[in-house]
C-alpha cells in the first residue's frame, strides 16, 4: 500500500511520470500476490493512471485503464471519466453523435446509481444536465 500512497503523493505534486512508475510497481506487486489484494486497490490505481493519461491527451490508453478499473470493481469515478472521454472525443469530431450521448448518459446514470463517491455523483448529474441542454439547443 505504501507504493500506492507514494504514487498518489507524486501525482498530486504534479510528477506524473514518477507517479505512473509507482502505480506500475504497485500493479506488478499486486498481480504477483493474486487474490490477496482487494479489487478496490486495483481499481483505484487504474483510475488514477487513466486520469494521468487523459490529462496527457492519450484518450485511448485512458479509456482502456478506466475500463480495466471497472472490470476490477465498479466505481462511479471510472464511469464519470468514461462519460467525459466519450463526450470529448465526439465533440472533437465536429458533432455530437447520438451514440456518444447514449454511452455518456449510460456511464453517468451508472455513476449515480453506484453512489460510491460524492464527487462522481455531482459530476455525473452535471454532465447529464449538459447532455439534456445540448438536445434542446
Secondary structure, 3 states (H helix, E strand, C coil): CHHHHHHHHHHHCCCHHHHHHHHHHHHHHHHHHHHHCCHHHHHHHHHHHHHHHHHCCCHHHHHHHHHHHHHHCCCHHHHHHHHHHHHHHHHHCCCCCHHHHHHHHHHHHHHHHHCCCHHHHHHHHHHHHHHHHHHHC
